[in-house]
Amino acid sequence: MRTLNRIQSRLFATAFNSNENILLCAPTGAGKTNVAMLCILHELSKHIHDGTLRKEDFKVIYVAPMKALAAEMVQNFGKRLNALGVVVRELTGDTQLTKREVLDTQMIVT
């Protein structure tokens, strides 16, 4: 992604610079996942201390609109957040995580 589209641009300040709740209803392909990523990056930024992301201090839960999209979202977010060392895992009725996996995971997609 090089630039924000119109929806993303309108929500940028709220998604990236505030703790306000957002309800975004938009058609497929409108950029909802990228707005979610802005919110996630905002949350991650609150847990950086002395240049280090304190991964044990937070959990992000992403609720996929359909179970079929959960695995796709894990790949999408996992690829984008990998450079920050953020572990993304799926937790649905078809998957299970051990207690250790939950503790070692910063983002759960359900």
N, C-alpha and C positions, 0 to 999 in steps of 0.2 A: 504494500500500500504506500503510495507516494503522497497522496493528498486526501484530505477529508472531503466527503461528498456533502451535500446540503444538510441532510439530517445530522450527520456527525458533527459538522461545523456548528450547528445550532445548539447541540448538546455538549460540546467540548468543555466549556467552562464548568458546567455542573458535573459532568462525568469525571473530569481530570483534576479539578481544583476544589471540590467541595465534598461534603459527606451527605448531601441531599439524596433522597430516594428518587429513583427514576422509573417510570413506567413508559416503555417505548413500544408502541404498536405500529408496525410497518410491514410492507409486503416483503416476500422472499427477495433477497438480493439487495435490500435497502441499506445494509451495513450495521445491522443490530449487533452482530458478533464483535465488530470493531468498537462499537460504543461500550460493550461489556469489557473489552480489553482495556479501554481507557479507564474504566472504573477499577479494574484489577490493578493496573499500574499505579493508580492513585493510592490504593490500599497498600501495595508493596512499598511505595515511597515513604509511608508512615512508619515502616519497620526497618529503615536503613539507619544504622548507628555507626559512626566512625567508619563509613564507607563499606560496611558489611550488612547484608540483608539478614536480619534475625529471623530465620525461617521457622524457629520453634515458637514464635510469638503470635502466629496467625494461621487461620485456615480460610480458604475461599471455597464456597460451595456454588457451583454453577448448575442450575436446573435446565437441562436440555428440554426443548419443547416436545420432543418425541424420543422414546428410548432408542429408536433406530439411529438417531443423530448423536447419541452419547459418545460412541467410539470415535466418530468423526471429529467431535469437539475435543476429545482427549488428544488426538493427533494434532489438531489445529493449535490448541493452546500449548500443548507440550512442546511443539516445535518452536513456537514463538517465545516461550518462557524458559527454554532450556539454557540459554546463555546466562540467565540469572541464577541457575541452579534450582529452579522451582520444579518440584516433582508433581506431575498431574496424573491422576488415576481415575478410572471409572468405577462407580459403585451403583449398580442397578440390581434388579431382581435376578439377573442372569450372572452377576459377578459377585464375588466376595473379597473382602480385604481382611487380613489379619490385623490384630491390634497394633503390631509393629509397623505394618504398612500404612495404617491410618496415621500413626505418629510421625512417620517419615514423609508423609504426603502434605504438600502445602495447598493443593487445589484438588477438590473432588468434584467430578462431573457425574451428575445423577439424572 
